[in-house]
Amino acid sequence: MNNQRPAQARPVMDFSPGSRQPMINKIMDKLKKHVPVSRPVELNELRKAAERFENKIYSASRSQLEYIRKLSLKMLELETKSFNVAINSLPSSPAARSRQSLRSRL
């Protein structure tokens, strides 16, 4: 008697054709905050990148909940990285800024 369990099929996420578009739009909004886009060609490339990114997460997800969770975490990472870059580019304190400006004048 064979006691092996059959391979589990990957659950199919039931999305209507347009239901993933709002998430792509949110990804686009985040990307536009961090990537300067001035020409329609650049905007089109950014949209393609957002679609590829979303599709990669969609393909790797086993449920709608996992899909939403993964996308949310990735978008939060993007915001956190941007915030950290901005913080690290500031002088450490007002006193440090004033000492730095005093030294530059000498």
C-alpha angles and dihedrals in degrees: 000000000000112000095181116122117232116255109271115245116231111255114249116232110224106220123159113233095261099037095090093052095080089057091050088051091053090050089050091052091053093046093049089058091058105030118058110230121184106155132056090239090058091047090052091051090049090051091051090051091050091050092049091048093049092047091050091054091043092052093049095048124094097196141016089254091054090046092054092043094051094046092047092050093049092049091048089051089054091052092046093050091050092048092049092050090052093047093047091052092059123086112258100248143350089258091053090050092051092048090049093051091046091053092048090055094052 
